[in-house]
Amino acid sequence: MIVALITSQIDKIYPFEVEIVCEGQKSKILTDQIYTVDKSRLESKMGSLTEKQLISLAKGLHIVFELED
């Protein structure tokens, strides 16, 4: 399973980060901090992303990994 870190420190949001609301609090996905973990280590689902957020996430990952469109 691939996961990205989420932080509630949203002083500045870079083009490769995705703004979300997580557990009722504004947060951002840090696409430059991606990890792989075993599914058994995940405790619970925090939520789901909207289509717009998924598109922003894909764009952010393209920037971080320097992928071409």
C-alpha positions as CSV (number, residue, x, y, z in Angstrom):
1,M,0.0,0.0,0.0
2,I,1.3,3.4,-0.9
3,V,0.5,6.3,1.5
4,A,1.3,10.0,1.6
5,L,1.6,12.1,4.8
6,I,-1.0,14.6,5.7
7,T,-0.4,17.7,7.8
8,S,-2.7,20.4,9.3
9,Q,0.0,23.0,8.9
10,I,-1.3,24.9,5.9
11,D,0.6,28.2,6.1
12,K,1.6,27.7,2.5
13,I,0.4,25.2,0.0
14,Y,2.8,24.4,-2.9
15,P,1.6,23.4,-6.3
16,F,2.5,19.7,-5.6
17,E,0.4,19.6,-2.4
18,V,-3.3,19.0,-2.2
19,E,-5.6,20.9,0.2
20,I,-8.2,18.7,1.9
21,V,-10.5,18.5,4.9
22,C,-9.5,15.6,7.1
23,E,-11.5,14.9,10.3
24,G,-13.2,18.3,10.1
25,Q,-9.8,20.2,9.9
26,K,-8.2,21.8,6.9
27,S,-5.1,19.9,6.0
28,K,-2.9,19.1,3.0
29,I,-1.4,16.0,1.4
30,L,2.3,16.1,1.2
31,T,3.0,14.4,-2.2
32,D,6.7,14.8,-1.7
33,Q,6.5,12.4,1.3
34,I,5.3,9.0,-0.1
35,Y,5.8,5.7,1.7
36,T,5.0,2.1,1.3
37,V,3.5,0.2,4.2
38,D,1.9,-3.2,4.7
39,K,-1.9,-3.1,4.8
40,S,-1.9,-4.7,8.2
41,R,-0.3,-1.6,9.7
42,L,-3.2,0.6,8.6
43,E,-5.8,1.0,11.4
44,S,-8.7,2.8,9.8
45,K,-9.8,4.7,6.8
46,M,-9.7,8.5,7.3
47,G,-11.9,9.4,4.4
48,S,-12.1,9.6,0.6
49,L,-11.0,12.2,-1.9
50,T,-13.3,13.9,-4.4
51,E,-12.6,13.7,-8.1
52,K,-11.2,17.2,-8.1
53,Q,-8.8,16.3,-5.2
54,L,-7.8,13.1,-7.1
55,I,-6.9,15.2,-10.1
56,S,-4.9,17.6,-8.0
57,L,-3.2,14.7,-6.3
58,A,-2.2,13.3,-9.7
59,K,-0.9,16.7,-10.9
60,G,1.1,17.0,-7.6
61,L,2.6,13.5,-8.1
62,H,3.6,14.4,-11.7
63,I,5.4,17.5,-10.4
64,V,7.2,15.6,-7.6
65,F,8.2,12.6,-9.8
66,E,8.9,14.8,-12.8
67,L,6.6,12.8,-15.0
68,E,5.4,14.1,-18.4
69,D,1.7,14.5,-19.1
